[in-house]
């Protein structure tokens, strides 16, 4: 029997994807990110919280 997917699980997966993608795109050192990159990262995190499906594509 399959385990039900909880909304929190979807959001957590989406946040992990955003974190991974941002660090791959902007570099591993967050202190070296430009203000624009930080803003983009924060916007992506907000989007993942609102609509996790927009981040995770299977």
C-alpha positions, 0 to 999 in steps of 0.5 A: 500500500502506498504512503500518502504524500503530505503537503509538507513533504511536497513543500520540503522537496520543493525547497530542497530543489530551490536550494540545490538549483540556486547553489549550482547556479550562483555558487556554493558560497552564499556570502559571495552572491550578489544582492540580485542573486539573493533576491532571486533565491528568496523569490524562488523560496517564496514561490516554492512555499506557495506552489511547490508544483511549480518547482518540482517537475517529475 
